[in-house]
Amino acid sequence: MAMSPRLLRPLATGFNPRQIAGLVGWWDASDSSTVTLDSGRVAGLADKSGNGRDATNAVSGSTQPDYIEGGRNGKNVARYVTADQTQLEIPSTDVPASFTAFHVLWRPTAGTLSVGLGSATTRPYTVLWFTDNIVYHASNAGFTSHGSGGTATGGFLLTTRRTGTTSVLVRQDGALLSDVTTGAGITNPATGAWTRLGQYSSEYMQGDLAEIVLYSGSLSDSDVARVEGYLAWRWGLQAQLPYDHPYARSFPGFGSQATPTDADTLTYLAAVKAADGTGVEVGVANAVDDFVKGTKADGTWDAIKASCILAGARTLAGALVPLKPLGPELWSVSTPSITDFGGSSGAWDGSTLTMSNSVVGTNAGYPRFSFSLPLTIGKRYAVTGTLTGDISAIVTIRLAASGSTSNVSYDSGTGVFSATNVPAGAALLEFAANGTLAFSVSIADLSIRETSAPTNNNFTASDYNRETGLVGDGSTTYLDSNRVGTADGQNDRHRSLYVTASPSTSPHAYMGHTNTGSSQFDDIYNASTTSYIRPCTSGGSLNSATGTGLLGYSRTSSASVDYIIFSSSSGSSTASVAPLASTALIFGSNEAAGPGRYTDARLAFYSIGESLDLAALDARVSALITAIGNAI
């Protein structure tokens, strides 16, 4: 097939895949000048790399892909049909020891087969999104699994980078699926040859092939990102790139799109990325950014103290990252009180932040150095730090003195200490040392911040859905919010959650804690077909029919309370009682006898904190969950 001279000219964007060395194949169904048609079907697709690897199918009929003009993002695509054994053949191309391949494909339904470069035999193939929704790669007799590509439909950009016998990396829409470094599929050299586009053995692709770009060699991260950016923007997939992808905001010649700018949003997204392993899509990130900016504009942001967006993140771990990961820094240098015993003689040097003992005593738990801190009893704190010097002399570190019990993890070999969700029984941080030794230990770094991270009890990855949130099992699964009732004022408090699927069990609690014996109730629950709210009261409840949406209350008075049940707002004269000192649970209730009344509802959001405008929160959360669903 003759090459059009136009193919050798740079594109209007200023970027052309040929500008990166090692291009060995480039098939672009959108470029009609490279397509040979046979009664509306693709009989040929020229190789735009200039290497003559033209794809052909001279057999007229259904085995030729349909040519769909303007089919995707206004561009032409080649449509494959599994039942018709649609295929295109390319000249036999030996698999290089290292290569990088980019594929733009459309999947019509979950569970269909998508494949890039393949062969009429079992292997090799550059990428295979199989009918089990798992993404695979094979460039020798072995193969590697790169995890689930998900069940979403639509257009996707898949990147495969093989680096000799060291690793195979696969990315989906610029986000890492996995980088596999072990197994025969990796450690054995690449063998075999590619001979097909959209075929794997006797398995045939279902969906649209838009563009494939193939390089010999393992491209650098910057070149990988450059080609991904070009293809994503060209095919209208830019909103699916990770929010921190180098080309998430723009690509030359294609304009730009909004990306998050709020500092609190970026802090949250960075924490989610650390948990997920890769950043969320631009669309998801922008949904969060709009929510954070919106709640700040509404005046509700500061009132939210413990909250999780239980949707949007790529993994369950990411979904359990608190919206406000850490509060302000509470540690500042001060002079500790020193308690000696058994003849020890503790001392403190504020200029070097050094704790020392110059007189050898007889007790291995003293001296003790206690630093007063502005902690609130009942709240939880994240503690991190490092000690230097005679670090083995420190035997325990704890928030709040409680005998000799340590509640901060300490590595006496490295001097590193940390803890999360540590209960504060007194407003101090204490270091207990071995007084039978003379020592000198310095605080190299130390951070103490309030944390609102929940504790996961029995939820697994299968319970999580990125669009609709987390589902309980009605018997064992729940989250501990780690925020006690007394952390918020008796008459300055709110509780809310967003239901995406109603429970089948009854009665149950969506969230809360109660003590029947003392007539203290602070929960949101369901019984039969009715939803109830008991807003820090002695027993009176607010109720309405079950449904989906926001449930919650906000209290600013001892005699009245505002509440919302699935977007229906109202007020009540229900009086308040003293809040409970226990932590509020999500997907259950913290009862006097322990966790109970578990729900099998599905929730996408919860928040706990001070009083706020419920109607404003409802509008923001509803928009957030809708935008997340649209972005995934």
C-alpha positions in Angstrom: 0.0 0.0 0.0 1.5 3.3 -1.0 2.3 5.8 1.7 0.7 9.3 1.5 3.3 12.1 1.6 1.0 13.7 4.2 1.9 11.0 6.6 5.5 12.1 6.8 4.6 15.7 7.8 4.3 16.7 11.5 0.8 17.0 12.8 -0.8 20.3 13.7 -0.2 19.7 17.4 3.5 20.1 16.9 4.0 16.6 18.1 4.4 13.4 16.0 5.1 9.9 17.4 8.0 9.8 14.9 9.7 12.5 16.9 10.6 9.8 19.5 13.3 7.4 18.4 12.5 3.7 17.8 9.1 4.0 16.2 8.5 0.7 14.4 4.7 0.6 13.9 1.9 3.1 13.9 -1.7 2.3 12.8 -4.2 5.1 13.0 -7.8 4.2 11.9 -8.8 7.9 12.1 -6.6 8.8 9.1 -8.7 7.9 6.1 -5.7 8.4 3.8 -4.2 5.2 5.3 -7.3 3.1 5.0 -8.3 0.9 2.1 -12.0 0.1 2.1 -13.9 -2.8 0.6 -17.6 -2.1 0.6 -17.4 -0.1 3.8 -15.0 -2.5 5.5 -11.3 -2.2 6.3 -9.3 -4.1 3.8 -6.0 -2.3 4.6 -4.6 0.0 7.3 -1.2 1.5 6.4 1.7 1.7 8.8 2.3 5.4 9.4 5.8 4.7 10.9 7.2 4.4 7.4 8.4 0.8 8.1 5.9 -0.9 5.8 4.1 -3.0 8.4 0.8 -2.4 6.7 -2.2 -4.3 8.1 -4.4 -6.1 5.6 -7.3 -8.4 5.1 -8.0 -9.2 1.5 -10.9 -11.6 2.3 -14.0 -9.6 1.5 -16.8 -9.9 4.0 -17.5 -9.9 7.7 -13.9 -10.8 8.8 -12.9 -7.3 7.7 -13.5 -4.6 10.4 -16.3 -2.2 9.8 -15.1 1.3 9.1 -17.1 3.7 11.4 -16.7 7.3 10.3 -16.8 9.8 13.2 -17.4 6.9 15.5 -15.3 8.0 18.5 -14.6 11.6 19.5 -15.5 12.6 15.9 -12.8 10.3 14.5 -13.0 7.2 12.4 -12.4 3.8 14.0 -12.1 0.1 12.9 -14.9 -1.9 14.5 -14.2 -5.5 15.4 -16.9 -8.2 16.0 -15.9 -11.3 17.9 -18.6 -13.5 16.3 -17.3 -12.5 12.8 -13.7 -13.4 13.7 -12.7 -9.9 12.5 -9.0 -9.5 12.0 -6.2 -7.5 10.3 -2.9 -9.2 9.5 0.5 -7.5 9.6 3.9 -8.7 8.3 5.6 -11.0 10.9 7.3 -8.7 13.4 9.7 -10.2 15.9 9.1 -9.2 19.4 12.1 -7.0 20.5 13.9 -7.6 23.7 12.4 -4.4 25.0 9.5 -2.4 23.5 6.8 0.1 24.4 3.3 -0.1 22.9 0.3 2.3 23.2 -3.2 1.2 22.3 -6.4 3.3 22.1 -9.4 0.9 22.2 -13.1 1.1 22.9 -14.9 -1.7 24.9 -18.7 -1.9 24.2 -19.4 -4.0 27.3 -17.6 -5.4 30.3 -16.3 -9.0 29.8 -15.5 -8.5 26.1 -12.1 -9.2 24.7 -9.7 -6.3 23.8 -6.3 -7.0 22.3 -3.6 -4.9 20.7 -0.8 -6.5 18.7 -1.2 -10.3 18.8 -0.8 -13.4 16.7 -2.8 -16.4 15.3 -1.1 -18.5 17.9 -1.5 -18.4 21.7 1.3 -15.8 22.3 2.8 -13.2 22.0 0.5 -10.2 22.5 1.3 -6.6 23.6 -1.8 -6.3 25.8 -4.9 -8.5 26.4 -7.9 -7.3 28.3 -9.6 -10.6 28.6 -13.2 -11.6 29.2 -12.5 -12.0 32.9 -11.7 -8.2 32.9 -8.1 -8.9 33.9 -5.3 -7.3 31.8 -2.5 -9.6 30.6 0.7 -9.4 28.7 2.8 -12.1 26.9 6.0 -11.7 24.9 7.3 -15.3 25.3 5.8 -18.7 26.3 4.9 -17.2 29.7 2.4 -14.4 30.5 1.9 -11.8 33.2 -1.2 -10.7 34.9 -1.5 -7.0 35.6 -4.7 -6.9 37.6 -8.2 -5.9 36.8 -8.9 -3.3 34.1 -12.3 -2.9 35.6 -15.8 -3.4 34.2 -16.2 0.1 32.8 -17.0 0.5 29.2 -15.9 3.2 26.7 -12.5 4.3 25.4 -9.3 3.4 27.1 -5.6 4.1 26.6 -3.4 1.1 27.4 0.4 1.3 27.6 2.8 -1.7 27.8 6.5 -1.3 28.4 8.8 -4.3 28.5 12.3 -3.7 29.7 14.4 -6.8 28.7 14.1 -9.6 31.3 13.7 -7.0 34.1 10.1 -5.9 34.1 6.8 -5.4 32.2 4.8 -2.3 33.1 1.2 -1.8 32.1 -0.7 1.4 32.5 -4.4 2.2 31.9 -5.2 5.8 30.9 -1.8 6.8 32.3 -2.4 5.2 35.7 -0.2 2.2 36.7 -2.0 -1.1 36.8 1.2 -3.0 37.8 4.9 -3.2 37.1 5.7 -7.0 37.2 9.4 -8.0 37.9 9.1 -11.7 38.6 7.9 -14.9 36.8 8.9 -16.7 33.6 7.0 -14.2 31.5 9.5 -11.6 32.7 12.8 -13.4 33.3 12.8 -15.3 30.0 13.7 -13.3 26.9 11.1 -12.1 24.5 10.4 -14.6 21.7 7.9 -15.0 18.8 6.4 -12.6 16.4 3.3 -10.4 16.2 1.2 -11.0 13.1 -2.2 -9.6 13.9 -4.0 -6.4 15.0 -6.9 -7.3 17.3 -6.5 -11.1 17.5 -5.1 -13.5 20.1 -4.9 -17.1 19.1 -8.4 -18.1 18.1 -9.9 -15.2 20.2 -11.0 -12.1 18.4 -11.5 -8.6 19.6 -14.9 -7.1 20.3 -15.0 -3.3 20.0 -13.2 -0.4 18.3 -9.6 -0.1 17.4 -8.6 3.5 17.2 -4.8 3.7 17.2 -1.7 1.7 18.1 1.8 3.1 18.3 4.7 0.7 18.8 8.4 1.5 19.7 11.4 -0.8 19.9 13.1 -0.2 23.2 11.9 0.8 26.7 10.9 4.4 26.5 11.7 6.8 29.3 8.9 7.8 31.7 8.9 11.3 30.2 8.5 9.9 26.6 5.8 7.4 27.8 3.9 10.3 29.3 4.3 12.4 26.2 2.8 9.8 23.9 0.0 9.1 26.4 -0.8 12.8 26.6 -0.9 13.0 22.8 -3.2 10.0 22.4 -5.5 10.9 25.3 -6.1 14.4 24.1 -6.4 13.3 20.5 -9.1 10.8 21.3 -11.0 12.8 24.0 -9.7 10.7 26.9 -7.9 13.4 28.7 -10.3 13.5 31.7 -9.3 9.9 32.4 -5.6 10.7 32.9 -4.4 10.9 36.5 -4.9 14.4 37.9 -1.1 14.7 38.3 -0.1 13.3 34.9 2.3 15.6 33.1 -0.2 16.2 30.4 -3.4 16.2 32.5 -3.9 20.0 32.1 -3.0 20.4 28.5 -1.2 19.1 25.4 0.1 21.5 22.6 -2.5 21.9 20.0 -5.4 20.5 21.9 -6.3 23.2 24.4 -6.6 22.6 28.2 -8.8 21.4 30.9 -9.2 22.3 34.6 -7.3 20.4 37.2 -7.4 20.8 41.0 -6.0 23.9 42.5 -7.2 24.0 46.1 -4.5 23.3 48.6 -6.7 21.1 50.8 -7.9 19.2 47.8 -4.3 18.5 46.7 -3.3 17.3 50.2 -6.2 14.9 50.2 -5.5 13.7 46.6 -1.8 13.1 47.4 -2.8 11.0 50.4 -5.3 9.0 48.2 -2.5 8.5 45.6 -0.2 7.2 48.3 -2.8 4.6 49.3 -3.9 3.7 45.8 -0.5 3.7 44.2 -1.5 6.1 41.4 -3.5 9.3 41.2 -7.2 9.4 40.5 -8.5 10.6 37.1 -8.8 14.3 36.3 -12.6 14.0 36.4 -12.6 12.5 39.9 -10.1 14.9 41.1 -12.1 17.9 39.8 -15.2 16.5 41.5 -13.4 16.6 44.8 -11.9 20.0 44.1 -15.4 21.4 43.3 -16.7 19.9 46.6 -13.9 21.3 48.7 -14.1 24.7 47.2 -17.9 24.6 47.4 -18.0 23.7 51.1 -15.6 26.5 51.8 -17.8 29.0 49.9 -20.8 27.7 51.8 -19.0 28.0 55.2 -19.3 24.3 56.0 -15.7 23.1 55.4 -14.4 24.0 58.8 -17.3 22.2 60.5 -16.4 18.9 58.9 -13.9 17.2 61.3 -14.1 13.5 60.5 -15.1 12.5 56.9 -14.4 10.0 54.1 -15.5 10.1 50.5 -16.2 6.4 50.1 -16.1 6.5 46.3 -13.8 7.7 43.6 -10.5 6.3 44.9 -9.0 3.4 42.9 -8.8 1.1 45.9 -10.5 0.5 49.3 -7.4 1.9 51.0 -7.8 5.1 49.0 -11.5 5.4 49.9 -10.6 5.2 53.6 -8.3 8.1 53.4 -9.9 10.9 55.5 -11.0 14.0 53.7 -8.9 16.0 56.2 -5.9 13.7 56.7 -4.2 15.6 59.4 -4.9 18.7 61.6 -2.4 21.5 62.3 0.9 20.7 63.9 0.6 20.5 67.7 4.3 19.9 68.6 6.4 22.8 69.7 9.6 22.7 71.7 9.0 23.1 75.4 10.8 22.0 78.6 9.6 18.6 79.8 8.9 17.7 83.4 11.4 15.0 84.4 10.5 12.2 86.9 13.5 10.3 88.4 13.4 7.1 90.3 15.9 4.5 91.5 18.7 7.0 91.6 18.5 8.3 88.0 19.3 11.9 87.1 17.5 13.0 84.0 18.3 16.3 82.3 17.1 18.3 79.3 19.0 20.5 76.9 16.5 22.7 75.0 19.2 24.0 72.6 19.8 20.6 71.2 16.5 18.9 72.2 18.5 16.3 74.1 17.3 14.0 76.9 20.1 12.6 79.1 20.9 10.7 82.2 24.3 11.2 83.9 23.9 9.1 87.0 23.4 5.3 86.7 20.4 4.2 88.7 18.6 1.0 89.4 15.3 1.3 87.5 15.0 0.4 83.8 11.9 2.6 83.4 13.1 6.0 84.6 13.9 8.8 84.1 10.7 9.9 82.3 10.5 13.0 80.2 6.9 14.4 79.9 6.1 17.2 77.4 2.8 19.0 77.9 0.8 19.4 74.6 -2.4 21.1 73.6 -4.3 17.8 73.2 -8.0 17.3 73.7 -8.9 14.3 75.8 -10.8 11.7 73.7 -9.5 12.8 70.3 -7.0 10.7 68.2 -3.6 11.8 67.1 -1.0 10.8 64.5 2.5 10.8 65.9 5.8 10.4 63.9 9.4 11.2 64.8 13.0 10.1 65.0 15.5 10.0 67.8 19.3 10.0 67.5 22.1 9.2 69.9 21.9 6.4 72.5 18.4 5.4 71.1 18.4 1.9 72.7 18.1 3.6 76.1 14.5 4.7 75.3 12.2 1.9 76.3 8.6 3.2 75.8 7.0 6.2 74.1 3.4 7.1 74.9 0.7 9.7 74.5 -0.7 10.1 78.0 1.0 8.4 81.0 -0.6 5.1 81.8 1.8 3.0 83.9 4.5 1.5 81.7 2.3 0.8 78.6 3.5 2.0 75.3 1.0 3.2 72.7 3.5 4.6 70.2 5.5 2.1 68.1 9.2 2.6 68.6 12.2 0.9 66.7 15.1 1.1 69.1 17.4 0.1 66.3 16.6 3.1 64.1 15.1 5.6 66.5 12.0 5.9 64.4 8.6 6.0 66.2 5.0 6.4 64.9 1.4 5.8 65.9 -2.0 6.5 64.4 -5.4 6.9 66.1 -3.7 7.0 69.5 -6.1 7.8 72.4 -5.0 10.6 74.6 -5.7 10.0 78.2 -3.7 13.1 79.3 -2.4 16.0 77.4 1.3 15.0 77.2 3.9 13.0 75.3 6.2 10.9 77.5 9.5 9.2 76.8 10.5 6.5 79.4 14.2 5.6 79.5 16.4 3.0 81.0 18.0 4.6 84.0 20.5 1.8 84.5 22.4 3.4 81.7 24.1 6.7 81.1 22.7 8.1 77.9 22.1 11.1 75.6 19.2 11.0 73.2 18.1 13.8 70.9 14.8 14.5 69.2 15.7 14.8 65.5 12.2 15.4 64.3 8.7 15.1 65.8 5.2 15.7 64.6 1.8 15.4 66.4 -1.4 16.1 64.6 -5.0 15.3 65.1 -6.2 12.6 62.7 -9.7 11.6 61.6 -8.7 8.4 59.8 -11.3 5.6 60.3 -10.4 2.0 61.4 -11.5 -0.7 58.9 -13.2 -3.7 60.5 -13.6 -6.6 58.1 -14.2 -4.8 54.8 -12.4 -6.2 51.8 -11.7 -5.0 48.3 -14.8 -6.8 46.9 -17.0 -4.6 49.1 -15.9 -1.4 47.4 -17.2 0.1 44.2 -15.6 3.3 42.8 -18.9 4.8 41.7 -21.3 3.8 44.4 -19.2 3.4 47.5 -18.7 0.8 50.2 -21.3 -1.9 51.1 -21.7 -3.5 54.5 -22.5 -7.2 55.0 -25.0 -6.6 57.8 -23.1 -8.8 60.3 -19.4 -8.1 60.7 -18.3 -5.1 58.7 -18.1 -1.6 60.0 -15.8 1.5 60.3 -14.8 3.1 63.5 -14.8 6.8 62.8 -12.3 7.3 65.8 -14.1 10.4 66.7 -15.8 10.4 70.1 -19.1 12.1 70.8 -17.6 14.5 73.3 -15.2 15.8 70.6 -18.1 18.0 69.4 -20.2 20.3 71.6 -23.5 19.0 72.9 -25.3 21.8 71.0 -22.7 22.3 68.2 -22.6 19.1 66.2 -23.6 17.4 63.0 -23.7 13.9 61.6 -24.4 12.9 58.0 -24.0 10.1 55.5 -24.9 9.5 51.8 -26.8 6.3 51.0 -26.5 4.9 47.4 -28.3 1.6 48.1 -30.8 0.9 50.8 -30.3 -1.9 53.3 -32.1 -5.2 53.2 -31.6 -5.9 56.9 -33.7 -4.4 59.6 -33.3 -2.9 62.1 -29.8 -1.6 61.6 -27.7 1.5 62.1 -26.1 3.5 59.3 -23.9 5.2 61.9 -23.7 6.3 65.5 -23.4 5.2 69.1 -25.9 4.7 71.9 -26.2 3.8 75.6 -29.7 2.6 76.4 -29.0 2.4 80.1 -28.2 6.1 80.3 -30.8 7.1 77.7 -28.1 8.6 75.3 -28.8 8.1 71.6 -26.8 9.6 68.8 -27.5 7.5 65.7 -29.0 7.2 62.3 -30.8 4.0 61.6 -33.4 2.1 59.7 -36.3 -0.1 60.7 -38.5 -1.8 58.2 -39.2 0.9 55.6 -38.5 3.9 57.8 -35.3 5.9 58.4 -34.7 7.4 61.9 -32.4 10.0 63.3 -31.8 10.3 67.1 -29.8 13.6 67.3 -27.9 13.3 70.6 -31.1 12.9 72.5 -32.7 10.9 75.2 -34.8 8.9 72.8 -37.0 11.0 70.6 -36.5 10.2 66.9 -37.0 12.0 63.6 -38.2 9.7 60.8 -39.2 9.4 57.1 -39.4 6.8 54.4 -36.2 4.9 53.3 -34.5 5.9 50.1 -31.1 7.1 48.8 -29.3 10.4 49.3 -28.1 12.4 52.3 -29.2 11.6 55.9 -28.2 13.7 58.8 -28.7 16.3 61.5 -27.2 19.5 62.7 -27.7 20.9 66.2 -27.1 24.5 67.3 -29.5 24.5 70.2 -30.3 22.4 73.3 -34.0 22.6 72.4 -34.1 22.1 68.7 -32.3 20.4 65.8 -32.3 20.6 62.0 -32.3 17.4 60.0 -32.4 16.1 56.5 -33.7 12.7 55.3 -33.0 12.0 51.6 -33.0 15.7 50.6 -36.1 16.4 52.6 -35.2 19.1 55.2 -37.0 20.0 58.4 -36.6 21.0 62.0 -37.7 19.6 65.3 -37.9 20.6 69.0 -36.1 17.5 70.1 -34.0 18.3 73.1 -30.3 17.4 73.5 -28.5 15.4 76.2 -24.8 15.1 77.0 -22.9 13.4 74.2 -21.4 10.0 74.6 -17.7 9.5 75.2 -17.5 6.5 72.8 -16.6 6.7 69.1 -19.2 6.8 66.4 -19.3 3.8 64.1 -20.2 3.8 60.4 -22.2 0.8 59.0 -23.2 0.0 62.6 -23.6 1.5 66.1 -21.3 1.5 69.1 -23.6 0.1 71.8 -23.0 -0.3 75.5 -22.2 -4.0 74.9 -19.9 -3.2 71.9 -20.4 -2.8 68.1 -23.8 -3.9 66.8 -26.8 -3.3 64.6 -24.7 -3.7 61.4 -26.1 -2.6 58.1 -25.8 -3.9 54.5 -26.5 -0.6 53.0 -24.0 1.0 50.5 -22.6 4.4 51.5 -20.5 6.8 49.5 -19.8 9.6 52.1 -20.0 10.4 55.8 -19.1 13.4 57.9 -19.0 14.2 61.6 -18.2 17.5 63.3 -19.6 20.8 64.3 -23.0 22.3 63.2 -23.4 23.3 59.6 -25.9 24.1 56.9 -27.4 20.7 56.0 -29.1 21.8 52.8 -25.8 23.3 51.5 -24.0 20.1 52.4 -26.6 18.0 50.7 -26.3 19.9 47.5 -22.5 19.6 47.5 -22.4 15.9 48.4 -25.0 15.0 45.8 -23.1 16.9 43.1 -19.9 15.2 44.2 -21.2 11.6 44.0 -22.9 12.3 40.6 -19.6 13.9 39.2 -17.6 10.9 40.4 -19.9 8.5 38.7 -19.7 10.5 35.5 -15.9 10.5 35.6 -15.4 6.8 36.0 
